[in-house]
Every structure is written in C-alpha cells, then in structure tokens.
Amino acid sequence: MPRNLTANYRDEKNKLESASIIRLFKIYTTPAVYYAEYDQDVTFGGQVYTAIPMSSTAVPETSSGEVSSITITIGAAQQDIIAIIQNQEMIDLRVDMLEVFANNLADQNAYVGDTFFIATIS
C-alpha cells in the first residue's frame, strides 16, 4: 500500500533542514505496548510511547510507493518485552509504526504510518 503523507508531514519533509524524525511503535500484544525510538518518552495523539533502546532500519519503498519490510532491534534489557515474548506467540503479530517530526507532535495528523507483521525473532 502506498504511503499517504499529510500536508504538515510533507511540508516538514520538504524543508532543506527539517526537524528530527521520531519513530513510534505499537506492538499488538495483550496488552498492547507503545515504544518510541527516541531518547525520551513521547506523547502523540494522546498516547504515551515509552522511550527504549531500540533501532530500526530504513523503510524501503518500491517505485509504486509500497513498503516491504524493516528490521527492528530492541535492547535485551527490556524486561517487559522479554516477558511478553515468553508468554505470547509473536510471529504474525501486528506492529504499527508512525514516523512523526519532533516539531509536529502537537498535530496528531502529521505523520506517516505503516503496518508490519512480525516474521522472525532472533
């Protein structure tokens, strides 16, 4: 599915020097967990995303704008995600990723979002 960019997101993206991008993740475990790939907790759209040591790869797009997959690495010290992994089947679990510019956090519509499903855990 092609990525749809809101006006505020597109305007910031097209600046010569834009603000930093924050990636926010919702992992559909029971209960769902919300993580921020950032150095501090982030509130976006009324939801608090907890900053954790994590990294994600670039989002590859095809010529038609479709996204195939990314790799997310979560620090081993995250006891809550370890507990979730031990108690739930994670393969095929849905993960929503939002990219938002740091200076657009007040605008809950200024993001680009992608949905992925966990294929492997290592």
C-alpha positions as CSV (number, residue, x, y, z in Angstrom):
1,M,0.0,0.0,0.0
2,P,1.5,3.4,-0.9
3,R,2.3,5.8,1.9
4,N,0.0,8.8,2.3
5,L,1.7,12.0,3.5
6,T,-0.3,14.6,5.4
7,A,0.3,18.2,4.5
8,N,2.2,19.1,7.7
9,Y,4.4,16.0,7.4
10,R,5.1,16.6,3.7
11,D,5.9,20.3,4.3
12,E,8.4,19.4,7.0
13,K,9.9,16.6,4.9
14,N,10.4,19.0,2.0
15,K,12.3,21.7,4.0
16,L,16.1,22.0,3.4
17,E,16.6,21.4,7.1
18,S,13.8,19.5,8.8
19,A,13.3,18.5,12.4
20,S,14.4,15.1,13.6
21,I,12.0,12.2,12.8
22,I,10.7,10.1,15.7
23,R,9.6,6.5,15.1
24,L,6.7,5.3,17.3
25,F,5.7,1.7,17.5
26,K,2.5,0.0,18.7
27,I,3.0,-3.7,19.1
28,Y,-0.3,-5.6,19.3
29,T,0.5,-7.8,22.2
30,T,-2.0,-8.4,25.1
31,P,-1.9,-5.7,26.4
32,A,-0.5,-3.6,23.5
33,V,2.8,-1.9,24.1
34,Y,3.9,1.5,22.8
35,Y,7.5,2.3,22.3
36,A,9.5,5.3,20.9
37,E,12.7,5.1,19.1
38,Y,13.9,8.2,20.8
39,D,15.8,9.5,23.8
40,Q,12.8,10.4,25.9
41,D,9.1,9.4,26.3
42,V,6.9,10.9,23.6
43,T,3.2,11.7,23.7
44,F,1.5,11.7,20.4
45,G,-2.3,11.6,19.7
46,G,-2.9,11.3,23.4
47,Q,-0.9,8.1,23.7
48,V,2.4,7.9,25.6
49,Y,5.2,6.0,23.8
50,T,7.9,4.8,26.1
51,A,11.5,5.5,25.0
52,I,13.5,2.3,24.9
53,P,16.9,1.4,23.5
54,M,15.8,0.3,20.0
55,S,16.7,0.8,16.4
56,S,15.0,0.2,13.1
57,T,16.3,0.0,9.5
58,A,15.4,2.4,6.7
59,V,11.9,1.9,5.2
60,P,12.5,0.6,1.7
61,E,9.8,1.7,-0.9
62,T,9.2,0.2,-4.3
63,S,8.7,2.5,-7.3
64,S,5.0,2.3,-6.6
65,G,5.5,3.5,-3.0
66,E,4.9,0.2,-1.3
67,V,6.9,-0.9,1.7
68,S,8.0,-4.4,2.1
69,S,9.7,-4.9,5.5
70,I,12.0,-3.4,8.1
71,T,14.1,-4.8,10.9
72,I,13.5,-3.6,14.5
73,T,16.1,-4.3,17.2
74,I,15.0,-3.9,20.8
75,G,17.6,-3.8,23.6
76,A,18.0,-7.0,25.6
77,A,17.4,-5.2,28.9
78,Q,13.7,-4.5,28.2
79,Q,12.2,-6.9,30.7
80,D,8.6,-6.1,29.7
81,I,9.1,-7.2,26.1
82,I,11.0,-10.3,27.2
83,A,8.1,-11.2,29.4
84,I,5.7,-10.7,26.5
85,I,7.8,-12.8,24.2
86,Q,7.9,-15.6,26.7
87,N,4.2,-15.6,27.2
88,Q,2.9,-15.0,23.7
89,E,3.3,-16.1,20.2
90,M,4.9,-13.2,18.4
91,I,5.1,-14.5,14.8
92,D,2.4,-12.7,12.6
93,L,1.8,-10.1,15.4
94,R,0.9,-6.7,14.0
95,V,3.2,-3.7,14.5
96,D,2.1,-0.2,13.6
97,M,5.0,2.3,13.0
98,L,4.4,6.0,12.9
99,E,7.0,8.5,11.7
100,V,6.5,12.0,13.1
101,F,8.7,15.0,13.1
102,A,9.7,16.2,16.6
103,N,8.3,19.7,16.0
104,N,4.9,18.2,14.8
105,L,4.0,16.2,17.9
106,A,1.1,18.5,18.7
107,D,-0.6,17.7,15.4
108,Q,-2.0,14.1,15.7
109,N,-2.5,14.0,11.9
110,A,1.1,15.0,10.9
111,Y,2.6,11.5,10.5
112,V,3.1,8.8,8.0
113,G,2.2,5.3,9.2
114,D,3.0,1.7,8.1
115,T,1.7,-1.6,9.4
116,F,4.0,-4.6,9.5
117,F,3.7,-8.2,10.8
118,I,6.5,-9.9,12.7
119,A,8.1,-12.6,10.5
120,T,11.1,-13.7,12.6
121,I,12.5,-13.3,16.1
122,S,16.2,-13.8,16.8
